[in-house]
Amino acid sequence: MRDRDPDHIIAVYIMASRRNGTIYTGMTSHLVGRVWQHRNETLKGFTADHGCKTLVWYEPHELIVTAISREKKIKKWKRRWKLALIEARNPQWLDLAEPWFREGHPTLPQPPTGPHLP
């Protein structure tokens, strides 16, 4: 990836209400900011209505167009495929964004590596 502000990462992501709970797939050009909005319910709608505040999976992209394409593809997947995607990289369903909101986070960590599903 090109050098850029680590907070401004183009990414496809999945938020969850809890393990095996309601999940939401989205895309953003500012991952940290968007996750903050979900966590603080400043975005009204599905995620606020269903309590999707935990970042359980994300995939950085170099280009918006590839992120949009990937998001659309994942949104069409069966739920079990999305759950398998989360479990492959984050079997404990940990909040991957939790360290970002501690005071003075230095950089956006890269997601764990793991298999890509269809």
N, C-alpha and C positions, 0 to 999 in steps of 0.2 A: 504494500500500500504506500501511496505517496505520503510524505511528511505533511501533517496537518494537525490542527488542534485536536487532541484526543477526545474532547467532548463532542466534537462535530463529526461523528462517524455515521456514514450511510449504512443502514442495517435493516434487515428483516428480523422481527423479534416475536416472541410469544410471552404474553403475560398470563398469569393464572390466579385464581382465587384461593386455591389450596391444591395439595397433591390430588391429582385425578379429578379436580373440580372444573369449574368453568374456565375455558381458555380463550384467548383472543390473539389473533395473528395480525401484526401490523408492519408498517414500513415507515422509516423516518430518515431524515438527513442529519438529525441531532439526537442521537440515542439517549445520552444522559438527560437532556432536557425533556424528552418525551417520556421517559420512565418517571422522572420527577412529577410530570403532569399526571400520569396515571396514579402514582402513589398518593398524591395529594388531591385527587379527584377534581382537578381544575378542568379536565375534559369531561363534559357532560355526555352521557350516552351509555353505550353497552358496558364499557369497563367500569365506570362508576356505579352503574346499576347492579352489576354482578360482582363487585369487589375484586376485580382483577388488578392486584397491586404488586404482584411478585413476578419479577423477570426470571423466567425459567430457561429461556433459550434465546440466543441471538446469533446472527450470521452477518459479519461485516461485508460490505460490497464497495467496490471502487467507483461504480457508476450508478446513478439513480435508476436508469433504465433496466439494468440487470436486477436491481433490488425490487423494482415494481413487478417485473416478470416473475421473479422467485416468489414474492408475496402472493401474487394471483394464483400461481401453481399450488402453493401450500394451502391456500384458502379452499381450494377445490378437493383437497385430500379428505379421505375418511378420517374420522376422529382417532381411530386406533393408530393410523400412520403418524399423526401429529404427536400422539403420546409416545410412540416409539422413537421419534426424533428427539423429544425431550429426554427420555430415559437413556438414550445412547450417550448423551453428553453430560447429563445432570440427573443421575439416577435417584438422588436424594431430594430432588426438586428444591434445591437451595435457592435463595434469592441472590442471583448473580450480581445485582446492582447494589446490594447492601454495602459493600466496601466503598463504593463511589460516593456515598452520602455521609461518610465519616469525614470529620474535619480534615481538609488538606489532602484529599486523594491526589496522588501525583500523576497518574496516567490511567487511561481506560484499559483494563486488562483484556487480552485476547480471549475469546471463548475457548473452552477445552476442545481438543481435537476429537473427532469421532466420525463414524460413518455418515454419509449423506444417504437419505432415503430417496425414493423416486421423485 
